[in-house]
Structure formats: structure tokens, C-alpha cells
């Protein structure tokens, strides 16, 4: 019994041992369970989109940008193109070209006209706000030239004929031109180009006609001589062509006349040659001297030229100006006594210089001995100022410290404001620029200066003297002064006569 119990106990122990071993083996071979992720380690789920993605922005032009005057600021290129095409469409309409009796319908295709809108928009696209892009057009210049040449041939070929009008209103004796109409192709092409660029401009272009025909200098000389003879006193006239650089007509050009107030251009030049800048008071005196021909103002400028004031300094200024004229080769042009100063100088027993009793070439005039010039010499003063304004000439050589092209142009601009419209200006169109100074005394009247005319620029100096025991009225001089100016103007711009 005891023996049996011990065996049973042993069997239980063996069974327990085998069970434990089997359990250990199972634990050694079985895979470890995967640890579940904690809440912190769990990846966030993808968020579903709440709206559609934004589309790519379409570029627009900067604010307030204009192309050919059309506001395209803030528009897309497509909208800007559409707006430009509509606005610029009139530029593609045909042009009616008129030249005299000839007509030409000029279509865009005739000259290959195009509007490079893409180029203009590209420039606008790179522009800053408020920028303005100019209108661009493209065409074949050679084709335009060919069209104009054809139009020119339609004008006809009547030979030009020059005549002299003996009586026109209000000025007599003018050159006239019949026939010979011609078209300046360069000028016509420029005129049409300007219209092609003119948005809103009329589609009819009237071309200016001209003629290469002009009177000859001999014809002008003949008419000047006839007018001088008809004057009945002593007439001195000098005409100089600025483009050709030569005298083209004259009569008594070296006769000495009283310079009267025409000498004020010499006073003006002398002041500029010796004074760097002018005070406000001197500016006013310069204006009165040229615009109103004020004598006391002229004395003020004479005195200012030597750095002084008053009559005695004006006397020194007059001597300085006269020496300057002589140094420039103008030996018959001088002012030795200030205006209206003879009595003052006599009271103070101040000495002053006088010219010879008889000066210059015949015929002679009663010119006095203190204030003189000749038509040719007075014209030379204007020529020297004009050359100086162009950056050349003797004035810049002699007076480089004070004169410059700019200051010489300033002198011409002052002379252009001369208020006298009765003498030379009376024979010229109102819109023609004239830089001049006139003068008058009891028995002599004159005007001299530069005329800028459409047909050419010229210098003219006109002096008229007539002996008289009493002062002569303006009406005795004005028609002849204006008549000489008109005659020379018509030499450059003949009066057109209808065929």
C-alpha cells in the first residue's frame, strides 16, 4: 500500500514536470504578440478638401497705362487688344490725298499699312503704372513714295512764268508765279506720315504745292532799283540771302544815313558783349528800348554797358559801342552822343566825338555827324548776331567771355518782339517772324532786320531820306518801306496766279 502510494506520487511529479516543460517550449517558439499603437502614435487621417483649388491668375496691365492714348490699365491682354483694335480702327480707313487738282485714294493695302498691336501691348505689359505707350504704325515708305510720285505726275507740266504785279492790295509791286506747280515729295511724305499717326484726324489730306521757280537776283535788283528811283529822295536798300550767304540786291548800300533808332540793335549787342547778366531794372530798360524804341531806356543800357548809370556813363557807353562797331569793321556805324543828351553835355562842357562832315559814298544825306550807319553795315550787325546764335562767327571769337549761342539767340528773340508793325512789318504777313529794329526822324525813316519766310530767310535794311524844310509825316514813308519789304518777300514767296 505504501509502495503503491509512492509510485502514484512519483507519476504525478513526472506528469507535472512534463507539463511544465511543454509549456516552456511552447512559449519559446510562439511569436510575440504585436503591441497595439497608443493613441499618441496613431497617424492623423487625411483631411478631405473643403473647397476647389484656386486657378492660376491671368496677368493684367498695370493701372492707368495708356496705349496710343487709349486707357488699357488693369485689363487683361486679350481685353486690351480688343479695346485697342476698336479704338484704332479709324487709322486703317483710306486717306483722300489732294494736291491742286489731282486726287489720290490711298488705301492701307497700297502702302502695306499695319498696326503692330502686339508690340504695343508687349511694351505696355512691361510698363509701370501711369505709363504711356506711343502709337506705332508700320508701312512701306517706298510704296508711299511711289504713290506720291504718281500723284505728282498728275499735276500737269505747265512751265512756270514769273511776272511782276504793279498794283496789288494793299502793297504794290510783287513777284507773281503762274504754272510750275510741283510737289515736294519729302514734305508730302512727312505730311501724310503725320496724318497716319493722328488718331481722330480727318481722312482728307491737302498737300502744299510749291515751285522751284523763283525770280532771279537780276530781276529782284531791277525792281529794287525801280522802286528806289520812284521814291523821289535817297533810298538805301540791302538784301542778303541767309541760306546762300550772299548779297542778292542793293541800292545805295554804302550811303550814310542817320541811324536813328535802328542803332539800338548795336546798343543791344554792345550790352550783351560786356555784361554777363542784367538786373531787373536793366531788363525793363532792354524791353522798352526794343519794344517801344524808348530813348531814355537806351541811355540806361549804354551806361550799364560800362558798369555805370546816368548821362555821363551813357556817353562812355556810346563811345564803347562805337569802338566795338569799328573793331568789327563797321566804320560808318557809330553813336557818339547819347539820345537827347546834347544840351546836357553842352551845359557841362563835356567833350564828345563827331564823325566827318561827309561820310560814306554818294549820294549823301543830311545825316548829322554823331549817329550814322549804312544799309550794308546795319545788315552786317544782324548777320553777325544770327551767326553767333548758330554757334559760329566773329562775335564768339571776339567776345567769348560774355557771348554764347544762347545769348545771341536771346537777342534775336528780343528783336522779334519789336512793337512797330507799320514799317517793314506793314508789307509782310502777320504770321511771319521778323527780328528787327526800326527808326525815324523828321526827314528819314528806316527799318532793318531778319525775315524768316516760308520760302527762305533773308536780311533786309531799308533807309529812306527826303530833304524837307518841315518834318515829314509817317504816311510819306510807310508805303515805300512796306513796299520794299513786300517786294523782297515775294521774291522768296511769289504770289500764285491761277492758271
C-alpha atoms as one frame of an Amber mdcrd trajectory, in Angstrom:
protein
   0.000   0.000   0.000   2.709   2.348   0.899   4.606   1.135  -2.052   1.705
   1.911  -4.339   1.288   5.387  -2.880   4.912   6.256  -3.543   4.600   5.136
  -7.167   1.488   7.275  -7.683   3.198  10.255  -6.164   6.144   9.759  -8.484
   3.878   9.534 -11.524   2.181  12.791 -10.562   5.529  14.512 -10.189   6.700
  13.248 -13.584   3.465  14.389 -15.219   3.757  17.815 -13.634   7.357  18.114
 -14.837   6.465  17.129 -18.404   3.607  19.604 -18.473   5.866  22.401 -17.298
   8.479  21.558 -19.969   5.876  21.510 -22.701   4.617  24.853 -21.576   8.132
  26.376 -21.632   8.801  25.008 -25.112   5.582  26.474 -26.401   6.458  29.867
 -25.010   9.891  29.767 -26.624   8.628  29.038 -30.167   5.434  31.079 -30.330
   5.738  34.689 -31.859   5.397  37.633 -29.525   2.155  39.477 -29.924   2.337
  42.877 -31.830   1.863  45.746 -29.459  -1.106  47.877 -30.304  -0.228  51.546
 -31.076  -1.093  54.061 -28.496  -3.388  56.977 -29.311  -0.408  59.384 -29.441
   1.378  57.320 -32.076  -1.600  56.974 -34.367  -1.167  58.932 -37.690  -3.707
  61.701 -38.330  -6.146  60.838 -41.069  -6.065  62.844 -44.379  -8.464  65.788
 -44.212 -10.940  65.855 -47.017 -10.810  69.141 -49.088 -13.451  71.671 -48.160
 -13.206  73.781 -51.491 -11.836  73.537 -55.056  -8.144  74.654 -55.681  -7.627
  78.334 -56.856  -6.967  78.710 -60.645  -3.746  80.376 -61.947  -4.191  84.216
 -62.021  -4.424  85.838 -65.511  -1.907  88.712 -65.852  -3.333  92.227 -66.230
  -1.730  95.502 -67.313  -0.611  97.997 -64.697  -3.025 100.658 -63.502  -3.617
 103.742 -65.693  -1.419 102.520 -68.551  -2.316 104.086 -71.898  -1.512 102.823
 -75.372  -1.886 105.347 -78.192  -3.982 107.444 -75.831  -6.320 104.553 -75.038
  -6.621 103.616 -71.357  -5.948  99.872 -71.006  -4.876  99.929 -67.374  -5.961
  96.915 -65.352  -7.162  94.975 -68.412  -6.025  91.540 -69.482  -4.017  91.404
 -72.672  -6.971  89.929 -74.542  -9.344  92.647 -73.371  -6.743  95.337 -74.039
  -6.215  94.004 -77.572  -9.938  94.096 -78.281 -10.240  97.646 -76.954  -7.248
  98.843 -78.991  -8.449  97.223 -82.192 -11.768  99.026 -81.860 -10.217 102.380
 -80.945  -7.528 102.295 -83.654  -9.756 101.018 -86.433 -10.149 104.534 -87.980
  -6.413 104.560 -88.709  -7.000 101.772 -91.218  -9.506 103.769 -93.261  -8.361
 105.078 -96.675  -6.919 108.573 -96.987  -8.049 111.057 -99.626  -4.941 112.894
-100.822  -5.449 116.236-102.602  -2.738 118.175-104.417  -4.075 121.032-106.507
  -6.482 119.465-108.985  -5.006 115.981-108.538  -6.613 113.370-106.282  -5.451
 110.065-104.831  -7.366 107.487-102.755  -4.726 105.873-100.559  -5.847 102.548
 -99.059  -3.857 100.822 -96.292  -3.020  97.954 -98.635  -1.450 100.354-101.120
   1.405 101.010 -98.715   1.273  97.846 -96.599  -0.044  99.721 -93.574  -0.251
  97.699 -90.362  -0.829  98.395 -86.691   1.630  96.332 -84.581  -0.752  95.998
 -81.638   1.180  93.026 -80.226   4.334  95.142 -79.967   2.469  97.967 -78.271
   0.862  95.569 -75.788   4.213  93.953 -75.033   5.592  97.354 -74.166   2.515
  98.114 -72.079   2.886  94.813 -70.240   6.327  95.805 -69.019   5.317  99.378
 -68.188   4.878 100.958 -64.776   1.533 102.348 -63.577   0.606 105.556 -65.373
   2.941 104.889 -68.328   2.018 105.992 -71.847   2.940 103.863 -74.835   3.083
 105.788 -78.105   1.155 104.746 -81.168   3.125 102.593 -83.579   2.318 102.091
 -87.213   4.222 100.267 -89.920   4.106 100.830 -93.657   6.319 100.604 -96.727
   7.848 104.049 -97.270   8.935 103.141-100.784   5.354 102.272-101.752   4.121
 105.585-100.322   6.793 107.418-102.298   5.678 105.665-105.478   2.067 106.696
-104.879   3.083 110.321-104.335   5.239 110.300-107.440   2.242 109.171-109.458
   0.159 111.958-107.901   2.867 114.486-108.753   2.765 113.462-112.405  -0.966
 114.185-112.484  -0.380 117.851-111.621   0.461 118.786-115.166   3.586 120.286
-116.616   2.822 123.916-117.399   6.102 125.800-117.477   6.452 128.352-114.685
   6.212 132.022-115.605   7.369 134.909-113.400   5.699 138.303-113.663   5.573
 141.497-111.632   2.327 142.820-110.231   2.433 146.595-110.415  -0.592 147.148
-108.227  -1.953 144.777-105.616  -3.902 145.496-102.496  -2.654 146.823-100.220
   1.003 146.697-101.301   2.228 147.332-104.839   4.965 145.635-106.794   5.182
 141.927-106.065   6.549 138.974-107.967   3.910 136.521-109.177   4.163 132.948
-110.423   1.894 131.155-112.863   2.219 127.431-113.550   5.086 125.269-112.484
   3.194 123.627-109.615   5.248 120.857-108.100   5.008 118.516-105.162   7.816
 118.297-102.645   7.824 114.517-102.168   9.756 114.618 -98.911   7.439 117.217
 -97.397   4.364 115.391 -98.704   5.543 112.075 -97.234   6.097 113.774 -93.900
   2.649 115.366 -94.020   0.991 112.020 -94.732   3.037 110.237 -92.068   1.814
 112.779 -89.532  -1.798 112.145 -90.548  -1.350 108.359 -90.438  -0.338 108.752
 -86.793  -3.233 111.116 -85.970  -5.992 109.147 -84.285  -9.201 111.041 -84.933
  -7.630 113.169 -87.667  -9.515 113.925 -90.872  -9.074 111.330 -93.589  -8.511
 114.056 -96.179  -5.027 115.476 -96.592  -4.379 118.572 -98.711  -0.735 118.703
 -99.731   1.067 122.015-100.108   2.269 122.771-103.591   5.364 124.744-104.376
   7.549 125.590-107.252  11.247 125.502-107.773  10.733 128.595-109.879  11.815
 131.874-108.327  12.735 135.257-109.765  16.417 135.676-110.451  18.557 138.051
-108.382  18.838 140.198-111.511  15.052 140.526-111.633  14.982 141.485-107.955
  17.765 144.014-108.479  15.871 145.584-111.361  12.683 146.012-109.294  14.545
 147.357-106.250  16.260 149.937-108.446  12.940 150.995-109.995  11.323 151.427
-106.586  14.310 153.426-105.308  14.089 155.728-108.297  10.356 156.220-107.758
  10.943 157.240-104.135  11.957 160.747-105.071  14.623 161.089-102.396  17.580
 158.889-101.434  16.727 155.252-100.846  19.258 152.787 -99.492  18.407 149.067
 -99.583  20.470 145.976 -98.912  19.215 142.369 -99.260  21.214 139.327 -98.175
  20.206 135.692 -98.626  20.958 133.778 -95.419  20.858 130.311 -96.988  23.133
 131.250 -99.877  25.336 133.501 -97.765  25.421 136.337-100.289  24.021 139.705
-101.233  21.276 139.398-103.846  20.216 143.012-104.360  21.087 146.513-103.217
  20.876 150.170-103.995  22.992 152.847-102.292  24.114 150.216 -99.780  27.153
 152.301 -98.707  25.365 155.633 -98.459  25.469 157.030 -94.924  22.106 157.764
 -93.312  21.170 158.840 -89.850  20.911 155.575 -87.916  18.093 156.975 -85.756
  16.743 154.195 -83.528  18.000 151.382 -85.762  21.293 151.860 -83.855  19.603
 150.290 -80.835  20.487 146.858 -82.162  24.126 147.958 -81.810  23.434 149.145
 -78.261  21.827 145.778 -77.541  24.813 143.872 -78.907  27.300 146.021 -77.022
  25.476 145.407 -73.741  25.469 141.635 -74.220  29.136 141.709 -75.186  30.159
 143.461 -71.958  27.590 142.474 -69.302  27.182 138.916 -68.031  23.643 139.352
 -66.746  21.120 142.135 -66.316  19.336 143.437 -63.248  15.555 143.640 -63.148
  15.779 147.377 -63.874  18.078 146.769 -66.839  15.760 144.040 -68.131  12.926
 146.528 -68.173  15.110 149.073 -69.968  16.069 146.496 -72.603  12.416 145.713
 -73.187  11.410 149.371 -73.520  14.351 150.089 -75.819  13.374 147.378 -78.315
   9.602 147.092 -77.976   8.809 150.788 -77.549  12.004 152.333 -79.000  12.425
 154.320 -75.778  15.439 156.639 -75.953  15.981 157.079 -72.202  15.916 153.304
 -71.804  18.612 153.124 -74.490  20.759 155.528 -72.472  20.271 153.314 -69.403
  21.650 150.350 -71.342  24.566 152.391 -72.673  25.511 153.332 -69.101  25.047
 149.746 -67.888  27.481 148.533 -70.553  30.310 150.367 -68.777  29.066 149.451
 -65.322  27.545 152.820 -64.543  24.385 154.913 -64.579  23.426 158.392 -65.721
  24.139 160.509 -68.781  27.908 160.761 -68.377  28.214 156.981 -68.150  25.868
 156.720 -71.140  28.368 158.900 -73.043  31.130 156.439 -72.150  28.859 153.609
 -73.222  28.189 155.280 -76.568  31.919 155.638 -77.184  32.417 151.986 -76.196
  29.691 150.826 -78.580  31.082 152.897 -81.455  34.574 151.498 -80.872  33.107
 148.000 -80.898  31.434 148.636 -84.265  34.694 149.950 -85.695  36.535 146.893
 -84.378  34.041 144.706 -86.229  34.810 146.542 -89.479  31.727 148.790 -89.401
  33.493 152.112 -89.727  30.434 154.147 -90.695  28.233 152.924 -87.830  28.518
 154.941 -84.625  26.712 156.776 -81.862  28.893 159.394 -80.198  26.226 161.225
 -78.191  23.548 159.530 -76.039  19.940 160.148 -77.048  18.511 163.554 -76.084
  21.739 164.462 -74.267  23.244 167.244 -76.403  22.001 170.074 -74.172  23.146
 168.283 -71.006  26.631 167.740 -72.401  26.848 171.369 -73.570  25.857 172.716
 -70.159  28.608 170.702 -68.512  31.051 171.448 -71.308  31.688 167.736 -71.802
  33.551 166.904 -74.999  32.382 164.251 -77.371  33.480 162.885 -80.699  31.884
 163.566 -84.093  32.208 161.895 -87.446  33.499 163.619 -90.584  31.344 166.232
 -92.266  30.825 163.913 -95.199  30.996 160.179 -94.697  30.436 157.135 -96.863
  29.659 157.066-100.572  27.390 159.288-102.672  24.586 160.135-102.808  24.848
 161.957 -99.494  22.158 162.706 -96.974  21.841 165.184 -94.127  22.705 162.517
 -91.585  24.207 164.585 -88.813  27.670 163.691 -87.506  27.025 161.847 -84.247
  24.667 158.994 -85.232  25.202 157.192 -88.523  25.145 153.921 -90.386  24.784
 152.451 -93.894  22.278 149.821 -95.065  25.041 147.270 -95.651  26.685 147.809
 -92.264  23.420 147.664 -90.340  22.596 144.375 -92.062  26.012 143.060 -91.031
  25.165 143.533 -87.355  22.157 141.258 -87.766  24.192 138.770 -89.757  26.819
 138.547 -87.009  24.185 138.033 -84.309  22.479 135.352 -86.396  25.763 133.548
 -86.988  26.524 133.744 -83.266  23.115 132.212 -82.480  24.154 129.348 -84.749
  27.354 128.830 -82.752  29.811 130.433 -85.141  31.167 133.730 -86.343  33.278
 136.677 -85.280  31.268 137.622 -82.197  32.072 134.337 -80.477  35.724 134.787
 -81.391  35.992 138.331 -80.046  33.632 138.213 -77.064  33.768 134.611 -75.868
  33.835 135.713 -72.227  30.322 137.150 -72.422  28.631 135.882 -75.587  27.310
 132.425 -76.386  24.953 130.964 -78.959  22.198 131.009 -76.334  22.682 134.701
 -75.501  22.769 135.668 -79.181  19.501 133.813 -79.736  18.147 135.741 -76.772
  18.957 138.973 -78.602  17.068 137.783 -81.690  14.114 136.852 -79.513  14.092
 140.361 -78.048  14.187 141.915 -81.523  11.300 139.719 -82.606   9.146 141.489
 -80.013   9.591 144.933 -81.607   6.245 146.664 -81.335   6.487 148.560 -84.661
   4.085 146.941 -87.131   3.889 149.925 -89.508   7.152 149.983 -91.418   8.786
 146.763 -92.633   6.105 144.640 -90.999   3.423 146.517 -92.920   4.442 144.679
 -96.091   4.751 141.207 -94.562   2.230 138.547 -93.493   1.337 138.831 -89.821
   2.455 135.275 -89.017   5.982 135.692 -90.390   8.720 136.026 -87.768  10.697
 139.261 -88.091  13.651 140.218 -85.874  14.130 143.917 -86.498  14.545 147.434
 -85.211  13.081 150.476 -86.907  13.846 154.159 -86.515  12.564 157.530 -87.633
  13.356 161.241 -87.529  11.896 164.256 -89.338  13.425 163.577 -92.768  14.418
 159.889 -92.591  12.783 156.608 -91.708  14.270 153.120 -91.697  13.806 149.501
 -90.731  16.306 146.636 -90.728  16.374 143.040 -89.625  15.878 139.363 -90.453
  12.732 137.977 -92.088  12.046 134.241 -91.613   9.794 133.408 -94.548   8.439
 130.051 -95.785  10.450 130.352 -98.998  13.701 131.401 -97.336  15.235 133.647
 -94.684  16.757 136.973 -95.632  18.327 140.105 -94.221  16.983 143.436 -95.338
  17.892 147.006 -94.433  15.796 149.886 -95.813  16.649 153.588 -95.325  14.608
 156.402 -96.877  15.689 160.044 -96.829  13.965 163.018 -98.339  15.127 166.597
 -97.830  12.388 168.800 -96.420  12.132 172.106 -94.634   9.367 170.682 -92.427
   9.008 167.317 -90.683   7.532 164.693 -92.974   4.586 162.591 -91.740   4.690
 158.817 -91.424   2.425 158.412 -94.439   5.178 159.850 -96.625   7.446 156.895
 -95.742   5.342 153.914 -94.686   4.036 152.698 -98.082   7.553 152.666 -99.549
   9.140 150.976 -96.522   6.437 148.310 -96.575   6.661 148.093-100.362  10.369
 147.202-100.362   9.747 144.531 -97.719   6.836 143.114 -99.698   8.820 143.009
-102.923  11.682 141.049-101.363   9.256 138.738 -99.561   7.570 137.948-102.881
  10.975 137.135-104.372  11.126 134.230-101.923   7.365 133.577-101.961   5.881
 134.588-105.324   2.175 135.331-105.407   0.498 132.295-107.039  -1.680 133.083
-110.037  -4.478 130.775-111.074  -3.958 129.136-114.434
